[in-house]
Amino acid sequence: MPDPSETTLRNATIAVLVENEAGILARVVGLFSGRGYNIESLTVAPVDADRRLSRITIVTSGTDMVIEQIKAQLDRLVPVHKVSDLTLEGPHLARELALIKVVGRGEARMEALRLADAFRARVVDATIESFVFEMTGAGEKLDAFIALMRPIGLAEVSRTGVVAIARGPGGFEA
């Protein structure tokens, strides 16, 4: 009987500290696509201008063995300074930002505002016929709000992807 860790899929949020240089993102994405691994979410931004470092946050899924392979292969890329599987290394925070455009008039418009208030979404743009809501939180919270907006008049969604950080005093860039 196979070990459950060899067949059970899990999500992994992986933080990668890299030198901010041309082509690094393409190399990271190429590592995933070349081996048939899926990227469910990808964010990247500079985190230390003096040392020219950027942080890439990748959400992927696979067996424990596949996740370990991904981390090892990322760690071997030349401009990579550190690879961390936040889902295994203790408590962490993961958030996403979404801009959600809803079109509607009358009661549909009022219902969109009521739901936005309940979900703590902020109105960042309004016209006579539409709203754009800004919302941050766990992906599941955003998914739930978006699902409720569909019958009301969901017109467009733009999401950042997951950003994540370990809880507590330790620092990833240290």
C-alpha positions as a Markdown table, in Angstrom:
| # | Residue | x | y | z |
|---|---|---|---|---|
| 1 | Met | 0.0 | 0.0 | 0.0 |
| 2 | Pro | 1.5 | 3.4 | -1.0 |
| 3 | Asp | 2.4 | 6.0 | 1.6 |
| 4 | Pro | -0.4 | 8.6 | 1.8 |
| 5 | Ser | 2.2 | 11.4 | 1.5 |
| 6 | Glu | 3.1 | 10.0 | -1.9 |
| 7 | Thr | -0.5 | 10.2 | -3.3 |
| 8 | Thr | -2.2 | 13.0 | -1.3 |
| 9 | Leu | -2.3 | 16.3 | -3.0 |
| 10 | Arg | -1.8 | 19.4 | -0.9 |
| 11 | Asn | -1.5 | 23.2 | -1.5 |
| 12 | Ala | 1.8 | 24.9 | -0.8 |
| 13 | Thr | 2.5 | 28.5 | -0.5 |
| 14 | Ile | 6.2 | 28.9 | -1.4 |
| 15 | Ala | 8.2 | 32.2 | -0.8 |
| 16 | Val | 11.3 | 32.6 | -2.9 |
| 17 | Leu | 13.8 | 35.4 | -2.4 |
| 18 | Val | 15.7 | 36.2 | -5.6 |
| 19 | Glu | 18.0 | 38.8 | -7.1 |
| 20 | Asn | 16.0 | 41.3 | -9.0 |
| 21 | Glu | 17.4 | 40.7 | -12.4 |
| 22 | Ala | 16.0 | 40.4 | -15.9 |
| 23 | Gly | 14.7 | 37.0 | -16.7 |
| 24 | Ile | 14.4 | 35.5 | -13.3 |
| 25 | Leu | 10.6 | 35.3 | -13.3 |
| 26 | Ala | 10.8 | 33.6 | -16.7 |
| 27 | Arg | 13.2 | 31.1 | -15.3 |
| 28 | Val | 11.0 | 30.3 | -12.3 |
| 29 | Val | 7.9 | 30.0 | -14.5 |
| 30 | Gly | 9.9 | 27.9 | -17.0 |
| 31 | Leu | 10.9 | 25.5 | -14.2 |
| 32 | Phe | 7.2 | 24.9 | -13.5 |
| 33 | Ser | 6.0 | 24.6 | -17.0 |
| 34 | Gly | 8.9 | 22.5 | -18.2 |
| 35 | Arg | 8.0 | 19.8 | -15.5 |
| 36 | Gly | 4.3 | 20.1 | -15.8 |
| 37 | Tyr | 3.7 | 21.7 | -12.4 |
| 38 | Asn | 0.8 | 24.0 | -12.0 |
| 39 | Ile | 1.0 | 27.6 | -10.6 |
| 40 | Glu | -2.3 | 28.5 | -9.0 |
| 41 | Ser | -1.1 | 32.0 | -7.9 |
| 42 | Leu | 2.0 | 34.0 | -8.6 |
| 43 | Thr | 3.0 | 37.4 | -7.2 |
| 44 | Val | 6.4 | 39.1 | -7.4 |
| 45 | Ala | 7.6 | 42.5 | -6.1 |
| 46 | Pro | 10.9 | 44.1 | -5.0 |
| 47 | Val | 11.4 | 43.9 | -1.2 |
| 48 | Asp | 14.9 | 45.3 | -0.8 |
| 49 | Ala | 16.1 | 48.0 | -3.2 |
| 50 | Asp | 19.5 | 48.3 | -1.7 |
| 51 | Arg | 20.3 | 44.6 | -2.1 |
| 52 | Arg | 18.2 | 44.4 | -5.3 |
| 53 | Leu | 16.1 | 41.6 | -4.0 |
| 54 | Ser | 12.5 | 40.6 | -5.0 |
| 55 | Arg | 10.1 | 38.2 | -3.4 |
| 56 | Ile | 8.1 | 35.7 | -5.4 |
| 57 | Thr | 5.2 | 34.0 | -3.8 |
| 58 | Ile | 3.9 | 30.9 | -5.5 |
| 59 | Val | 0.8 | 28.9 | -4.7 |
| 60 | Thr | 1.0 | 25.4 | -6.2 |
| 61 | Ser | -0.3 | 21.9 | -5.4 |
| 62 | Gly | 1.2 | 18.4 | -5.5 |
| 63 | Thr | 2.2 | 15.5 | -3.4 |
| 64 | Asp | 4.7 | 16.0 | -0.7 |
| 65 | Met | 7.4 | 14.5 | -3.0 |
| 66 | Val | 6.5 | 16.9 | -5.8 |
| 67 | Ile | 6.5 | 19.9 | -3.5 |
| 68 | Glu | 9.9 | 18.9 | -2.2 |
| 69 | Gln | 11.2 | 18.6 | -5.8 |
| 70 | Ile | 9.8 | 22.0 | -6.7 |
| 71 | Lys | 11.6 | 23.6 | -3.7 |
| 72 | Ala | 14.9 | 21.8 | -4.5 |
| 73 | Gln | 14.7 | 22.9 | -8.1 |
| 74 | Leu | 13.9 | 26.5 | -7.2 |
| 75 | Asp | 16.8 | 26.5 | -4.7 |
| 76 | Arg | 19.2 | 25.4 | -7.5 |
| 77 | Leu | 18.4 | 28.4 | -9.7 |
| 78 | Val | 21.4 | 30.8 | -9.5 |
| 79 | Pro | 19.9 | 34.1 | -8.4 |
| 80 | Val | 17.7 | 32.4 | -5.8 |
| 81 | His | 18.8 | 33.3 | -2.2 |
| 82 | Lys | 16.1 | 31.4 | -0.2 |
| 83 | Val | 13.1 | 29.1 | -0.6 |
| 84 | Ser | 10.5 | 28.6 | 2.1 |
| 85 | Asp | 7.4 | 26.5 | 2.2 |
| 86 | Leu | 5.2 | 28.7 | 4.4 |
| 87 | Thr | 2.5 | 26.1 | 4.7 |
| 88 | Leu | 4.9 | 23.7 | 6.5 |
| 89 | Glu | 7.1 | 26.1 | 8.4 |
| 90 | Gly | 4.5 | 27.3 | 10.9 |
| 91 | Pro | 1.8 | 29.8 | 11.2 |
| 92 | His | 1.6 | 32.3 | 8.3 |
| 93 | Leu | -0.8 | 34.9 | 6.9 |
| 94 | Ala | -1.9 | 34.8 | 3.3 |
| 95 | Arg | -4.0 | 37.5 | 1.6 |
| 96 | Glu | -5.2 | 38.5 | -1.8 |
| 97 | Leu | -6.5 | 41.8 | -3.2 |
| 98 | Ala | -9.4 | 42.0 | -5.7 |
| 99 | Leu | -11.1 | 44.7 | -7.6 |
| 100 | Ile | -14.6 | 43.7 | -8.4 |
| 101 | Lys | -16.9 | 45.6 | -10.8 |
| 102 | Val | -20.6 | 45.2 | -10.4 |
| 103 | Val | -23.2 | 46.8 | -12.7 |
| 104 | Gly | -26.7 | 47.3 | -11.6 |
| 105 | Arg | -29.5 | 49.7 | -10.8 |
| 106 | Gly | -32.2 | 50.0 | -8.1 |
| 107 | Glu | -32.5 | 47.1 | -5.7 |
| 108 | Ala | -29.6 | 45.2 | -7.2 |
| 109 | Arg | -27.4 | 48.2 | -6.5 |
| 110 | Met | -28.5 | 48.4 | -2.9 |
| 111 | Glu | -28.0 | 44.7 | -2.4 |
| 112 | Ala | -24.4 | 44.9 | -3.7 |
| 113 | Leu | -23.7 | 47.7 | -1.2 |
| 114 | Arg | -25.2 | 45.7 | 1.7 |
| 115 | Leu | -23.1 | 42.6 | 0.8 |
| 116 | Ala | -20.0 | 44.7 | 0.3 |
| 117 | Asp | -20.5 | 46.1 | 3.8 |
| 118 | Ala | -20.9 | 42.6 | 5.3 |
| 119 | Phe | -17.7 | 41.5 | 3.6 |
| 120 | Arg | -15.8 | 44.7 | 4.4 |
| 121 | Ala | -15.3 | 45.5 | 0.8 |
| 122 | Arg | -14.6 | 49.2 | 0.1 |
| 123 | Val | -16.1 | 51.2 | -2.8 |
| 124 | Val | -13.2 | 52.7 | -4.8 |
| 125 | Asp | -15.3 | 53.9 | -7.8 |
| 126 | Ala | -18.9 | 54.5 | -8.4 |
| 127 | Thr | -21.0 | 55.6 | -11.3 |
| 128 | Ile | -24.8 | 55.8 | -11.9 |
| 129 | Glu | -24.7 | 52.2 | -13.1 |
| 130 | Ser | -21.7 | 50.5 | -11.5 |
| 131 | Phe | -19.4 | 50.1 | -8.5 |
| 132 | Val | -15.9 | 48.9 | -8.2 |
| 133 | Phe | -15.2 | 47.3 | -4.9 |
| 134 | Glu | -11.7 | 46.7 | -3.4 |
| 135 | Met | -11.5 | 43.7 | -1.1 |
| 136 | Thr | -8.6 | 42.0 | 0.7 |
| 137 | Gly | -8.6 | 38.7 | 2.5 |
| 138 | Ala | -8.2 | 35.0 | 2.1 |
| 139 | Gly | -9.0 | 33.6 | -1.3 |
| 140 | Glu | -12.1 | 31.8 | 0.0 |
| 141 | Lys | -13.5 | 35.1 | 1.2 |
| 142 | Leu | -13.0 | 36.7 | -2.1 |
| 143 | Asp | -14.5 | 33.7 | -3.9 |
| 144 | Ala | -17.6 | 33.9 | -1.7 |
| 145 | Phe | -18.1 | 37.6 | -2.4 |
| 146 | Ile | -17.6 | 37.2 | -6.1 |
| 147 | Ala | -20.1 | 34.3 | -6.2 |
| 148 | Leu | -22.7 | 36.5 | -4.5 |
| 149 | Met | -22.1 | 39.3 | -7.0 |
| 150 | Arg | -22.7 | 37.1 | -10.0 |
| 151 | Pro | -26.5 | 37.2 | -9.9 |
| 152 | Ile | -26.5 | 40.9 | -8.9 |
| 153 | Gly | -24.4 | 42.0 | -11.9 |
| 154 | Leu | -20.8 | 41.0 | -11.7 |
| 155 | Ala | -19.1 | 42.6 | -14.7 |
| 156 | Glu | -15.3 | 42.1 | -14.1 |
| 157 | Val | -12.8 | 40.8 | -11.6 |
| 158 | Ser | -9.1 | 41.6 | -11.2 |
| 159 | Arg | -7.1 | 39.7 | -8.6 |
| 160 | Thr | -3.5 | 40.1 | -7.4 |
| 161 | Gly | -2.8 | 36.6 | -6.4 |
| 162 | Val | -1.7 | 35.5 | -3.0 |
| 163 | Val | 0.9 | 37.3 | -0.9 |
| 164 | Ala | 2.0 | 35.6 | 2.3 |
| 165 | Ile | 4.3 | 36.1 | 5.3 |
| 166 | Ala | 5.3 | 34.0 | 8.3 |
| 167 | Arg | 3.8 | 35.0 | 11.6 |
| 168 | Gly | 6.1 | 35.8 | 14.6 |
| 169 | Pro | 9.4 | 37.6 | 15.0 |
| 170 | Gly | 11.5 | 35.8 | 12.3 |
| 171 | Gly | 12.2 | 37.5 | 9.0 |
| 172 | Phe | 12.5 | 35.8 | 5.6 |
| 173 | Glu | 14.9 | 38.4 | 4.2 |
| 174 | Ala | 17.2 | 38.4 | 7.2 |
